[in-house]
Amino acid sequence: MNIDFSRIEIFTDVAHKNCSICDLRQQFADVIYNVGSGIEALSLAMKIYNSDGPTEYNEKEMRLIDTYAMKCCSPAFIEAMNRILGHVTEIAEA
């Protein structure tokens, strides 16, 4: 799957009325670098950090991306990754 971490659309409010296009290469690579373990995490962090535009990630890398995003990132980033990965996210009504 191709992901361009330099252009991630993130909602800036819980109502999903405003969003920004953000370059999250360094931020997400830093998350993986700091909380990941093993050479695979290091390799993935460096691949994301050094990426330039849409970059192909294999199935194993996609599982790691999904894991680190869901466990270590903000709800806004989780929702952005869910959209990219095709996961369905429902907004609960109060």
N, CA, C and O of each residue as an XYZ file, in Angstrom:
376
protein
N       0.848     -1.175      0.000
C       0.000      0.000      0.000
C       0.892      1.236      0.000
O       1.927      1.264      0.665
N       0.487      2.246     -0.742
C       1.198      3.522     -0.781
C       0.617      4.488      0.250
O      -0.600      4.654      0.339
N       1.490      5.116      1.019
C       1.083      6.164      1.960
C       2.051      7.320      1.800
O       3.263      7.128      1.708
N       1.498      8.522      1.768
C       2.312      9.738      1.718
C       2.222     10.424      3.080
O       1.309     11.211      3.331
N       3.181     10.118      3.954
C       3.166     10.693      5.297
C       3.477     12.190      5.296
O       3.358     12.843      6.332
N       3.872     12.736      4.153
C       4.106     14.185      4.077
C       2.811     14.947      3.809
O       2.796     16.177      3.851
N       1.721     14.224      3.532
C       0.432     14.872      3.247
C      -0.716     14.073      3.862
O      -1.515     13.460      3.154
N      -0.779     14.093      5.180
C      -1.845     13.378      5.897
C      -2.942     14.380      6.260
O      -2.681     15.409      6.883
N      -4.167     14.058      5.860
C      -5.309     14.916      6.188
C      -5.797     14.553      7.585
O      -6.209     13.422      7.841
N      -5.742     15.543      8.489
C      -6.127     15.328      9.893
C      -7.219     16.323     10.280
O      -7.092     17.526     10.053
N      -8.281     15.801     10.863
C      -9.311     16.702     11.381
C      -8.779     17.414     12.612
O      -8.099     16.814     13.444
N      -9.093     18.695     12.720
C      -8.605     19.496     13.843
C      -9.685     19.729     14.893
O      -9.465     20.431     15.880
N     -10.836     19.141     14.670
C     -11.906     19.232     15.664
C     -12.696     17.930     15.672
O     -12.777     17.225     14.665
N     -13.267     17.633     16.807
C     -13.980     16.374     16.973
C     -15.238     16.308     16.106
O     -15.704     15.212     15.796
N     -15.793     17.442     15.711
C     -16.980     17.469     14.864
C     -16.654     17.195     13.391
O     -17.557     17.046     12.568
N     -15.372     17.132     13.072
C     -14.903     16.866     11.704
C     -15.338     17.949     10.720
O     -15.683     17.653      9.575
N     -15.322     19.198     11.166
C     -15.672     20.320     10.287
C     -14.440     21.010      9.727
O     -14.525     21.692      8.706
N     -13.292     20.842     10.382
C     -12.056     21.490      9.944
C     -10.943     20.458      9.883
O     -10.856     19.559     10.720
N     -10.096     20.606      8.875
C      -8.967     19.682      8.776
C      -7.748     20.412      8.233
O      -7.844     21.509      7.682
N      -6.609     19.774      8.405
C      -5.333     20.291      7.907
C      -4.607     19.167      7.192
O      -4.776     17.992      7.516
N      -3.797     19.545      6.217
C      -2.893     18.605      5.572
C      -1.552     18.772      6.276
O      -0.973     19.858      6.266
N      -1.059     17.702      6.884
C       0.137     17.786      7.718
C       1.237     16.860      7.219
O       0.972     15.768      6.715
N       2.476     17.317      7.370
C       3.644     16.486      7.116
C       3.994     15.811      8.434
O       4.535     16.449      9.337
N       3.690     14.529      8.547
C       3.871     13.811      9.804
C       4.998     12.787      9.733
O       5.087     11.896     10.577
N       5.858     12.915      8.723
C       6.949     11.949      8.588
C       7.812     11.894      9.841
O       8.014     10.818     10.405
N       8.316     13.025     10.279
C       9.217     13.003     11.434
C       8.471     12.626     12.709
O       8.973     11.830     13.503
N       7.287     13.181     12.916
C       6.552     12.901     14.146
C       6.219     11.420     14.287
O       6.422     10.834     15.351
N       5.703     10.808     13.209
C       5.332      9.400     13.312
C       6.576      8.514     13.358
O       6.596      7.513     14.074
N       7.601      8.872     12.607
C       8.860      8.116     12.672
C       9.433      8.172     14.085
O       9.948      7.171     14.585
N       9.347      9.338     14.735
C       9.832      9.477     16.109
C       9.043      8.589     17.077
O       9.622      8.010     17.995
N       7.728      8.481     16.875
C       6.908      7.604     17.720
C       7.421      6.171     17.612
O       7.660      5.509     18.622
N       7.587      5.703     16.381
C       8.057      4.331     16.180
C       9.465      4.157     16.744
O       9.763      3.145     17.378
N      10.320      5.137     16.512
C      11.711      5.087     16.973
C      11.792      5.017     18.499
O      12.651      4.327     19.049
N      10.894      5.736     19.180
C      10.947      5.818     20.642
C      10.207      4.703     21.369
O      10.603      4.338     22.476
N       9.152      4.151     20.791
C       8.380      3.123     21.496
C       8.483      1.753     20.850
O       8.089      0.751     21.448
N       9.005      1.701     19.641
C       9.151      0.424     18.949
C      10.290     -0.384     19.522
O      11.053      0.089     20.365
N      10.391     -1.608     19.049
C      11.518     -2.439     19.464
C      11.963     -3.277     18.271
O      11.149     -3.721     17.461
N      13.254     -3.478     18.187
C      13.800     -4.331     17.146
C      14.189     -3.592     15.884
O      13.879     -2.415     15.699
N      14.872     -4.314     15.033
C      15.384     -3.752     13.793
C      14.268     -3.396     12.819
O      14.404     -2.459     12.033
N      13.163     -4.141     12.868
C      12.041     -3.833     11.979
C      11.450     -2.464     12.295
O      11.103     -1.714     11.382
N      11.334     -2.132     13.575
C      10.825     -0.822     13.974
C      11.791      0.277     13.532
O      11.367      1.311     13.016
N      13.082      0.053     13.736
C      14.076      1.036     13.298
C      14.019      1.234     11.789
O      14.037      2.367     11.309
N      13.952      0.152     11.051
C      13.892      0.231      9.589
C      12.650      0.986      9.133
O      12.728      1.821      8.232
N      11.517      0.700      9.743
C      10.274      1.382      9.377
C      10.338      2.862      9.733
O       9.930      3.706      8.935
N      10.841      3.185     10.911
C      10.959      4.593     11.311
C      11.823      5.355     10.312
O      11.474      6.465      9.909
N      12.940      4.772      9.915
C      13.830      5.442      8.953
C      13.191      5.548      7.574
O      13.374      6.551      6.884
N      12.447      4.533      7.167
C      11.771      4.564      5.865
C      10.744      5.681      5.818
O      10.665      6.410      4.830
N       9.956      5.822      6.879
C       8.958      6.890      6.943
C       9.653      8.248      6.979
O       9.279      9.158      6.239
N      10.652      8.385      7.828
C      11.369      9.657      7.969
C      12.004     10.090      6.645
O      11.958     11.272      6.302
N      12.584      9.172      5.912
C      13.286      9.487      4.662
C      12.388      9.452      3.431
O      12.862      9.684      2.319
N      11.109      9.167      3.609
C      10.210      9.059      2.455
C      10.029     10.410      1.771
O      10.165     11.471      2.380
N       9.719     10.323      0.490
C       9.499     11.531     -0.322
C       8.281     11.280     -1.197
O       8.399     10.722     -2.288
N       7.114     11.691     -0.721
C       5.882     11.437     -1.457
C       5.332     10.063     -1.136
O       5.732      9.436     -0.156
N       4.405      9.594     -1.974
C       3.816      8.276     -1.747
C       4.897      7.199     -1.741
O       5.732      7.129     -2.642
N       4.863      6.369     -0.714
C       5.862      5.310     -0.537
C       5.141      3.991     -0.321
O       4.152      3.922      0.410
N       5.641      2.955     -0.958
C       5.049      1.625     -0.846
C       5.497      0.954      0.458
O       6.686      0.898      0.771
N       4.514      0.448      1.207
C       4.782     -0.286      2.439
C       4.226     -1.693      2.272
O       3.099     -1.872      1.810
N       5.023     -2.696      2.651
C       4.578     -4.079      2.504
C       3.605     -4.439      3.628
O       3.326     -3.633      4.515
N       3.104     -5.656      3.563
C       2.084     -6.099      4.527
C       2.588     -6.049      5.970
O       1.860     -5.629      6.869
N       3.818     -6.474      6.187
C       4.384     -6.465      7.538
C       4.540     -5.031      8.046
O       4.222     -4.742      9.199
N       5.029     -4.136      7.186
C       5.167     -2.725      7.565
C       3.802     -2.113      7.857
O       3.669     -1.304      8.775
N       2.789     -2.493      7.084
C       1.446     -1.955      7.311
C       0.896     -2.411      8.662
O       0.219     -1.643      9.345
N       1.180     -3.644      9.047
C       0.740     -4.111     10.370
C       1.416     -3.310     11.476
O       0.776     -2.946     12.463
N       2.717     -3.035     11.311
C       3.432     -2.229     12.308
C       2.898     -0.799     12.344
O       2.704     -0.234     13.420
N       2.661     -0.217     11.176
C       2.100      1.147     11.115
C       0.775      1.188     11.849
O       0.540      2.085     12.658
N      -0.088      0.231     11.575
C      -1.395      0.163     12.225
C      -1.242      0.020     13.730
O      -1.929      0.704     14.489
N      -0.353     -0.855     14.170
C      -0.136     -1.088     15.601
C       0.349      0.167     16.310
O      -0.209      0.555     17.336
N       1.388      0.807     15.767
C       1.931      2.000     16.425
C       0.945      3.164     16.384
O       0.848      3.921     17.350
N       0.221      3.315     15.294
C      -0.758      4.399     15.210
C      -1.856      4.214     16.255
O      -2.220      5.160     16.953
N      -2.385      2.981     16.361
C      -3.508      2.732     17.261
C      -3.121      2.785     18.735
O      -3.950      3.139     19.573
N      -1.883      2.442     19.065
C      -1.474      2.379     20.465
C      -0.771      3.631     20.970
O      -0.757      3.887     22.174
N      -0.188      4.412     20.069
C       0.721      5.462     20.528
C       0.387      6.870     20.043
O       1.082      7.819     20.404
N      -0.650      7.026     19.241
C      -0.890      8.329     18.618
C      -2.216      8.941     19.059
O      -3.046      8.294     19.698
N      -2.380     10.184     18.704
C      -3.586     10.932     19.074
C      -4.811     10.369     18.352
O      -4.676      9.738     17.304
N      -6.002     10.593     18.906
C      -7.220     10.165     18.223
C      -7.340     10.750     16.817
O      -7.839     10.075     15.916
N      -6.898     11.978     16.612
C      -6.963     12.592     15.281
C      -6.105     11.806     14.289
O      -6.526     11.565     13.158
N      -4.904     11.407     14.712
C      -4.033     10.623     13.829
C      -4.608      9.230     13.605
O      -4.543      8.703     12.494
N      -5.166      8.634     14.643
C      -5.789      7.309     14.513
C      -6.896      7.357     13.471
O      -6.975      6.479     12.612
N      -7.746      8.368     13.537
C      -8.821      8.492     12.549
C      -8.272      8.693     11.143
O      -8.800      8.127     10.185
N      -7.226      9.489     11.011
C      -6.606      9.701      9.696
C      -6.074      8.378      9.145
O      -6.283      8.066      7.972
N      -5.396      7.609      9.977
C      -4.856      6.327      9.532
C      -5.985      5.340      9.233
O      -5.883      4.554      8.290
N      -7.048      5.371     10.018
C      -8.192      4.504      9.733
C      -8.758      4.789      8.346
O      -9.115      3.859      7.623
N      -8.844      6.067      7.966
C      -9.333      6.420      6.630
C      -8.384      5.896      5.561
O      -8.826      5.336      4.558
N      -7.089      6.073      5.768
C      -6.085      5.617      4.801
C      -6.119      4.093      4.664
O      -6.038      3.561      3.556
N      -6.237      3.405      5.782
C      -6.201      1.941      5.789
C      -7.544      1.310      5.458
O      -7.642      0.091      5.318
N      -8.577      2.132      5.334
C      -9.893      1.620      4.982
C     -10.685      1.068      6.138
O     -11.684      0.378      5.931
N     -10.252      1.362      7.376
C     -11.011      0.936      8.551
C     -12.211      1.868      8.723
O     -12.123      3.056      8.413
N     -13.302      1.348      9.204
C     -14.499      2.140      9.433
C     -14.458      2.701     10.843
O     -14.259      1.962     11.807
N     -14.646      4.011     10.961
C     -14.688      4.670     12.270
C     -16.034      5.366     12.396
O     -16.414      6.155     11.531
N     -16.745      5.078     13.461
C     -18.028      5.728     13.705
C     -17.850      6.797     14.761
O     -17.114      6.611     15.731
N     -18.524      7.911     14.569
C     -18.501      8.989     15.545
C     -19.717      8.816     16.446
O     -20.859      8.834     15.985
N     -19.452      8.648     17.736
C     -20.543      8.467     18.711
C     -21.222      9.799     18.964
O     -20.558     10.819     19.144
N     -22.529      9.786     18.977
C     -23.315     10.981     19.282
C     -23.456     11.095     20.791
O     -23.652     10.096     21.483
N     -23.355     12.315     21.293
C     -23.496     12.529     22.735
C     -24.942     12.659     23.120
O     -25.253     12.844     24.296
